[in-house]
């Protein structure tokens, strides 16, 4: 695998998706910086530095863009960022905040069907959502977001509206998982640049073991989602003629490594998220 080419491709996808979903965005140094209101996961500059070396002025632009909107400046970098770019970011006062990992797998005619050692879970079915069905889209967003907010808390209006916008996007394919007729989980995917990206997968607490825990050795698991969602993504990706890679991004690797490995995902890219307080 050409890891540099993979990083370039995936970061371009991430930059485009961030730009399209955010309420406000501007190009910078070959990438995009986006703002979507305080607390949004879309608040960041991403995809910088692949086409040309960012200048100190570019970094100042990033700082001013976010500071003028009352948002902490954030830059997402890949492990392939040049030493010069990293030095400029550090000199501007940015500090490392977190790591993200990206994993990929090729899609072939066999898919991951043959790797489901425990078979399909009894009583579980999958259905793609209809983006024109407002009630279904709303239920999808609430279910998908449930694994990313503390139990008992309500989804923020910003996250809800972002999710609704994403679920209706033309490149998005969303799935709902049902256990014995009741909603058990949901996950999203999008298709860009020949890559299908998997994200936002959650299972509801009452169904977490039914749709997830018992099958983690057989399939791709993302944010506690069950293997049924993963299998649907694999089938969908192949049906769409998506040849190069199946991409999954998540913030914590650890316990999920074995499941990704069994499903033939490869650890392909480390991302560094840095932030700084805006200077006056």
DOLUM-140100 format. One record per residue: residue in three letters; y, z, x of N, C-alpha, C in turn. Coordinates in steps of 0.1 Angstrom, whole numbers, plus 5000, padded with zeros to 4 digits. Example, Ala and Ser with C-alpha at 12.3 -4.5 7.8 and 13.67 -1.06 7.14 Angstrom:
<sites>
ALA494350785132495550785123496750785132
SER497850715128498950715137500050795129
</sites>
This chain:
<sites>
UNK498850005008500050005000501250005009
UNK502249925005503549915012504450025006
UNK504550135012505250255006506750235005
UNK507250155015508750135014509050035002
UNK508249935001508449844989508249914976
UNK507250004976506950084964508150174960
UNK508650234970509850324968511050244963
UNK511250124969512350044965512250004950
UNK511049964947510749924933510950034923
UNK510350154926510350264917511750324915
UNK512550324926513850374925514750284918
UNK514550154919515350054911515050084896
UNK513850104893513450134879514150264874
UNK514050364882514650494879516150474877
UNK516750404886518250384885518650314872
UNK517850204869518150124857517950214844
UNK516850294844516550374832517650484830
UNK518050544841519150644841520450584836
UNK520750464841521950394836521950364821
UNK520750314817520650274803520750384793
UNK520150504797520050614788521350704788
UNK522050714799523150794800524350744792
UNK525250834788526350794780527450734789
UNK527350764802528450714811527750684825
UNK528150574831527550544844528350444852
UNK528250444865528950354874528050314885
UNK528150194890527350154902527850224915
UNK527050244924527450304937526350274948
UNK526850214958525950184970524550134967
UNK524550034958523249974954522550044943
UNK522950164939522350244929523250264917
UNK522950374910523850414899524050564899
UNK525250604894525450744891525750754877
UNK525150854870525150864856525551004851
UNK526251024840526551144834526151144819
UNK525651254814525151254800525451384794
UNK526451454799526851584794526251694802
UNK526851814802526251934809524851964806
UNK524051984817522652014815521651904814
UNK522151784813521251664811520451634824
UNK519151594822518451554834518851424839
UNK519751354832520251224836521451234846
UNK521951354848523151374856522751364871
UNK522851244876522551224891522951084895
UNK522951074908523150944915521750904920
UNK521250784918519950744921519850604926
UNK518950574935518850434940519750394951
UNK520450494956521450454967520750424980
UNK521350334988520950315002519850215005
UNK519350154995518250054998518849925002
UNK519949884996520449755000521449755011
UNK522149865013523149885024523350035026
UNK523750065038524050205042525250265034
UNK525050365026526150425019527250475029
UNK528450465025529550515034530050645029
UNK530750715038531350845033532150835021
UNK532850715019533650695007532750684994
UNK531450634996530550624985530150774980
UNK529950854990529650994987530751064980
UNK532051044985533151094978533251044964
UNK532950924962532950864948532050944939
UNK530850974945529851044937530351184933
UNK530951254943531551384940532651384930
UNK533551284931534651274921534051234907
UNK533151144907532551104894532051224886
UNK531251304892530751424885531751534883
UNK532551564893533551674892534551644881
UNK534951514879535851484869535251504855
UNK533951514854533251534841532751674840
UNK533151764849532651904849531151924851
UNK530551834859529151834862528951854877
UNK527951934880527551944894527051814900
UNK527651764911527251644917525751654922
UNK524951554919523551544924523251404929
UNK522551404940522051274945520551284947
UNK519851184942518351174944518151074955
UNK517351124965517051044977515551034979
UNK515150924985513750914988513550955003
UNK512250965006511951005020512250895030
UNK512650775024512950655033514450645035
UNK515250745030516650745033516950755048
UNK517950675052518250675067518750805071
UNK518550835084519150955090520650955088
UNK521250845090522750835088523150875074
UNK522450835064522750865050522551015048
UNK521451065053521151215052522251295058
UNK522651255070523751325077525051325069
UNK525451215063526651205055526551295043
UNK525351295037525251385025525351525029
UNK524751565040524851705045526251745048
UNK526951655055528351685059529251695047
UNK528851635036529651645024529351775016
UNK528451855021528151985015526951985005
UNK526251875005525051874996523951945003
UNK523152014994521952094999520752054991
UNK519552064997518352034991518152134979
UNK517752074968517552154956516152154951
UNK515452044951514052034947513451914952
UNK512051914952511251794955510651734942
UNK510451604942509651544931508651454938
UNK507551434931506451354937506151244927
UNK505951124933505551004925504150964929
UNK503350934919501950894922501750754914
UNK500950674921500750534915499250504915
UNK498850414907497550354907497650214902
UNK496750124908496749984903496049974890
UNK496349874882495749854869494849734870
UNK493549754866492649644866491949634853
UNK491049544852490349514839489449634835
UNK488949714845488149834842488949944837
UNK490149964842491050074838490450204842
UNK490750314834490150444837489050484828
UNK488750384819487650414809486450464816
UNK485950404827484750444833484850574840
UNK486050634842486150754849486250874839
UNK486150854826486150964816484751024815
UNK484451104824483051154825482651234813
UNK483551294806483251384794483351304781
UNK483751174782483851094770485151124762
UNK485351054751486451074743486351204735
UNK487451284734487351414727487151394712
UNK486251464707485951454693487051494684
UNK487351414674488451444664489851414669
UNK489951354681491251314686491451164685
UNK492651124680492950984679494350964685
UNK494650844689495950804694496550694686
UNK497850704684498550594677499850574684
UNK500250444686501550414692502650444681
UNK503750494684504750524674505450394670
UNK506050394658506850284653508250314656
UNK508950244665510350284668511350274656
UNK510850194646511750184634511550294624
UNK510550374626510250484617510950614622
UNK512050644615512950754620512250884620
UNK511450914610510751044610509651054621
UNK508950944623507950944633508550964647
UNK509650894650510350894662510851034665
UNK511451104654511951234656510751334659
UNK509651324652508551404655507951384669
UNK508051254674507551224687508451294698
UNK509751284696510651344706510451494706
UNK510351554695510251704695508951744702
UNK507851664699506551704705506551674720
UNK507051554724507151524738507951624746
UNK509051664740509951764747509451904748
UNK508551934739508052074738507552134750
UNK506952054759506452104772507452124782
UNK508752094780509752104790510852204786
UNK510652274775511652374771510852504769
UNK511452624771510752744769510252764755
UNK509052814753508452834740509352914731
UNK509652874719510452944710511852904710
UNK512352824720513652774721513752634713
UNK514952614708515152484701515552374711
UNK515252254709515652144717517152134716
UNK517852104728519252094727519651954721
UNK520751954716521251824709521251714719
UNK521751744731521751634742520351584745
UNK519451664747518051624749517451544738
UNK517751594726517251534714517751384713
UNK519051374714519651244713519251144724
UNK519051204736518551124747517151074744
UNK516351164739514951124736514851024725
UNK515651034715515750934704516150804709
UNK517050804718517550674724516450604732
UNK515750694740514650644749513550584740
UNK513150654730512050624721512250484714
UNK513550454712513850324705514150214714
UNK514150234727514450134737513350024737
UNK513749904739512749794739511649804749
UNK511949864760510849874771509949994769
UNK510150074759509450204757508250184748
UNK507150254752505950254743505550404742
UNK505650464730505350604728504050624721
UNK503350724724502050754718502050894712
UNK501450914701501251044695499651064695
UNK499351184698497851224698497751314686
UNK496651294678496351374666494951434668
UNK494851564665493551634665493251674650
UNK492151614645491751644631492951614621
UNK493751514624494751474615496151534618
UNK496151634626497451704629497951664643
UNK499351654644499951624657499551724667
UNK498951674679498551754689499351734702
UNK499951614704500651584716501351454715
UNK502151424726502851304726503251274741
UNK503451144744503851104757504450964756
UNK505350944766506050814766505750734778
UNK506050604777505850514788506950404787
UNK507250344798508150224797507750124807
UNK508049994804507649884812508849814818
UNK508949814831510049754838509549694852
UNK510049584856509749524869508249524872
UNK507349494862505949484864505249624866
UNK505949734863505349864864505449934851
UNK504350004848504450094836504550234841
UNK505650304836505850444841505450534830
UNK504850644833504350744824505150874825
UNK505550934814506451044815506451124802
UNK507051244802507351314790506151344782
UNK504951384788503751414781503651564779
UNK503351594766503151734763502151754752
UNK501451864752500551894740501152024734
UNK500952034721501452154714500552274718
UNK501152394718500352514723499052534716
UNK498952514703497752534695496652434699
UNK497052324705496052214708495952194723
UNK496552284731496552254745495152244751
UNK494252324747492952314752492152204746
UNK492352184733491652074726492051934732
UNK493251914735493751784740493951784755
UNK493751894762494051884776493151964785
UNK493052094783492452184793490952144797
UNK490252104787488852074789488551944796
UNK489551864798489351724803490151694816
UNK490651794822491551774834490751714845
UNK489451734846488651684857488351534855
UNK488551484843488151344840489351244840
UNK490551294840491651204838492951254843
UNK493851164843495251184847495851284837
UNK496451394844497051494835498551504839
UNK499451504830500851504833501551604823
UNK502051714829502751824822501851874811
UNK500551894814499651954805499151864794
UNK499351734795498951644784497451614785
UNK496851584774495451564773495051424778
UNK493751404781493351284787493351164777
UNK493451194765493451094755494751004757
UNK495851074759497151004761497050914773
UNK496450964784496350884796495550764794
UNK494450774787493550654785494350554777
UNK495150594767495950504759496950424768
UNK497550504777498450434786497750334794
UNK496550364800495850264808495550134800
UNK495150154788494750034780496049954777
UNK497150034773498349964770498949884782
UNK498849944793499449884805498749754808
UNK497349754808496649634811496849534800
UNK496949574788497149474777498549404778
UNK499549484784500849424786500949334798
UNK499849314806499849234817500549294829
UNK500449424830501149504840500249514852
UNK500449434862499549424873499749514885
UNK500949544889501049614902500649764903
UNK501249844894501049984896501350064883
UNK500650174882500850264871501550384877
UNK502750424873503550524880503650654872
UNK503450764878503750894872504550974881
UNK505651034875506551124883506551264877
UNK506451354886506451494881507051584892
UNK507551704887508251784897507351884904
UNK506151914899505252004906503951934907
UNK503451934919502151864922500951954921
UNK500752034931499852144931498552124923
UNK498352194912497052204905496752064899
UNK497651974897497351844891496751744901
UNK496751784914496351684924494951624922
UNK494051714918492651674917492451574905
UNK493151604894493051514883493651374886
UNK494751374892495351244896494451174905
UNK493851244915492951174925491751114918
UNK491151184909489951134902490351014894
UNK491551004888491950894880492550784889
UNK492350794903492750694912494250674914
UNK494950784912496350784915496550814930
UNK497550754936497850774950499150834952
UNK499250934960500551004963501350914971
UNK502450854965503150744970504550774975
UNK505250874969506650884972507051024970
UNK507851084979508551214978510051184975
UNK510551254966512051244963512651374966
UNK513851374971514651484974515851494965
UNK516051594957517151604949518151704955
UNK519351664958520351744965521551764956
UNK522251874957523451894949524451964957
UNK525651964953526752044959527752084949
UNK528552184952529652214943530852124946
UNK531452074936532551984938533752044946
UNK534251974955535352034963536652004956
UNK537652094957538952074951539751984959
</sites>
